[in-house]
Amino acid sequence: MTSFIECLFIEIRVSGSQNIMIGSVYRPPNTDLVLFNAECVSILNSFDKRKNGIVLIAGDFNLNLPKHNQHGPTSEFLNNLLSYNFMPTGTISVPTRISVTSAMLIDNIFFNCVK
């Protein structure tokens, strides 16, 4: 846990099958996106080195994913996840934070595409 990311991961060991890693990630609003994205890459890299198992990452990233084409750090975040074969679940497709002046999709669940 740092000032720019809070996360917790647990691993469920499954006898005779792939292990399952489940993580919860929170990025406090208005924190350093460069540091956040760098830490996310470090986390993703640690999963990549394992080469086995199912990983689910759920979180409040405080990045409006539908606006990734208009916001560089959000695009970088999404590209990092995609480059490590993580995909959004698709089950969260409507705004998760709604106010009088805005509606944003800042919470999501990503999973790794394993064979």
C-alpha positions as CSV (number, residue, x, y, z in Angstrom):
1,M,0.0,0.0,0.0
2,T,1.3,3.4,-1.0
3,S,-0.3,6.8,-1.4
4,F,-1.1,6.0,-5.1
5,I,-2.3,2.3,-4.9
6,E,-3.9,0.0,-2.4
7,C,-4.1,-3.7,-3.3
8,L,-4.5,-7.1,-1.8
9,F,-4.2,-10.4,-3.6
10,I,-5.0,-13.9,-2.4
11,E,-4.3,-17.2,-4.1
12,I,-6.6,-20.1,-4.0
13,R,-4.7,-23.4,-4.5
14,V,-6.8,-25.9,-6.4
15,S,-5.6,-29.5,-6.3
16,G,-5.3,-31.0,-9.8
17,S,-6.2,-27.7,-11.5
18,Q,-5.0,-24.2,-12.1
19,N,-4.6,-22.0,-9.0
20,I,-6.8,-18.9,-8.9
21,M,-5.5,-15.5,-7.9
22,I,-8.0,-12.8,-6.9
23,G,-7.0,-9.2,-6.3
24,S,-8.6,-6.0,-5.3
25,V,-7.0,-2.7,-6.4
26,Y,-7.9,0.8,-5.4
27,R,-6.3,4.0,-6.8
28,P,-7.2,7.0,-4.6
29,P,-8.5,10.0,-6.7
30,N,-6.0,12.6,-7.8
31,T,-2.9,10.5,-7.2
32,D,0.1,10.1,-9.4
33,L,-0.9,8.1,-12.5
34,V,2.6,7.6,-13.6
35,L,3.5,5.8,-10.4
36,F,0.1,3.9,-10.4
37,N,0.7,2.6,-13.9
38,A,4.3,1.7,-13.1
39,E,3.2,-0.3,-10.1
40,C,0.4,-2.0,-12.1
41,V,3.0,-3.1,-14.6
42,S,5.2,-4.5,-11.8
43,I,2.2,-6.5,-10.5
44,L,1.3,-7.7,-14.0
45,N,4.8,-8.8,-14.6
46,S,4.8,-10.9,-11.4
47,F,1.8,-12.7,-12.8
48,D,3.4,-13.1,-16.2
49,K,6.4,-14.9,-14.6
50,R,4.2,-17.5,-13.0
51,K,2.8,-18.5,-16.5
52,N,-0.1,-20.5,-15.0
53,G,-3.3,-20.0,-13.1
54,I,-6.3,-17.8,-13.4
55,V,-6.1,-14.2,-12.2
56,L,-9.0,-11.8,-11.6
57,I,-8.3,-8.2,-10.7
58,A,-11.3,-6.2,-9.5
59,G,-11.0,-2.6,-8.5
60,D,-11.9,1.0,-8.3
61,F,-9.2,2.4,-10.6
62,N,-10.6,5.9,-10.7
63,L,-9.9,5.9,-14.4
64,N,-12.8,6.5,-16.8
65,L,-12.3,3.6,-19.1
66,P,-14.6,4.7,-21.9
67,K,-12.5,7.9,-22.3
68,H,-9.2,6.0,-22.8
69,N,-8.9,7.5,-26.3
70,Q,-9.0,11.0,-24.8
71,H,-6.8,10.5,-21.7
72,G,-3.2,9.2,-22.0
73,P,-2.7,7.6,-18.6
74,T,-6.0,5.8,-18.9
75,S,-5.0,4.5,-22.3
76,E,-1.6,3.4,-20.9
77,F,-3.4,1.6,-18.0
78,L,-5.7,-0.3,-20.4
79,N,-2.9,-1.0,-22.9
80,N,-0.7,-2.4,-20.1
81,L,-3.5,-4.8,-19.0
82,L,-4.2,-5.9,-22.6
83,S,-0.5,-6.5,-23.3
84,Y,-0.4,-8.9,-20.4
85,N,-3.6,-10.7,-21.8
86,F,-6.0,-9.2,-19.3
87,M,-9.5,-8.4,-20.6
88,P,-12.3,-6.5,-18.9
89,T,-15.1,-8.9,-18.1
90,G,-17.7,-7.1,-20.1
91,T,-20.2,-7.5,-17.3
92,I,-19.6,-3.9,-16.2
93,S,-20.6,-1.8,-19.1
94,V,-22.6,1.1,-17.5
95,P,-21.2,3.9,-15.4
96,T,-20.3,2.9,-11.8
97,R,-20.0,6.5,-10.5
98,I,-22.9,8.8,-11.3
99,S,-23.2,12.4,-10.1
100,V,-25.3,15.4,-11.1
101,T,-22.8,16.5,-13.7
102,S,-21.1,13.2,-14.8
103,A,-21.3,9.5,-15.3
104,M,-18.1,7.5,-15.3
105,L,-17.0,3.8,-15.5
106,I,-14.2,3.7,-13.0
107,D,-14.7,0.3,-11.5
108,N,-14.1,-2.9,-13.4
109,I,-13.0,-6.5,-13.3
110,F,-10.2,-7.9,-15.5
111,F,-9.2,-11.5,-16.0
112,N,-6.3,-13.1,-17.7
113,C,-6.9,-15.0,-20.9
114,V,-5.4,-18.4,-20.1
115,K,-5.6,-21.6,-22.2
